[in-house]
């Protein structure tokens, strides 16, 4: 709780720009404090899709819908709550095909309809992700558009890293002041200095072609987060 509160206070300082009395900061040291940490992700998110073609629009959409219903059922069977299963996209388009004409020309002619339905599944038990992908294929899926990994509460880690970066800034300033034979004074300014924003590590995948029943191998790796703050401290002889 103390670390989280400190993170909130630091965020407030960053947004307003902490600054001491200008006269006291006539002589100062400027530093950049840094902190970073790698965390094992605590959830995986995958978007599974079904593309179907049929002579008429209803048949194409029904085929895609039937398959995606099977994928959702497989996810629920693995213990995924309904809140972590959601439709990502649904589309229906008229399809065409190229037809050669006498003389070498090509024309496009109607060729039924193409429908797609995509569902996103967030999985807390990442050890079951490979099983989910295999079962999705067996349920009729023919597209896996991406696998992402993330943290359910990245703000908590970010607040911790901001506090660590601020402490690093003061430590660096104190070391420089000692090397220069001066005394470190109060904080003059504090502001953001870039950093690495949190993001899911998306990985595009084609539908795996493994033997029937074989789980799809997936490695989550780690998520790297960092924070940087720019700080200026007054110095006195």
Secondary structure, DSSP 8 states (H G I E B T S, - for coil): -HHHHHHHHHHHHHHHTEE--TTTTSSEEEEEEEEEEEE--SEEEEEEEEEEEESSHHHHHHHHHHHHHHHHHHHHHTT--GGGEEEEEEEEEEEEEEEE-TTS-EEEEEEEEEEEEEEEEEES-GGGHHHHHHHHHHTT--EEEEEEEE-TTHHHHHHHHHHHHHHHHHHHHHHHHHHHT-EEEEEEEEEE----------B--------TT---------EEEEEEEEEEEEEE-
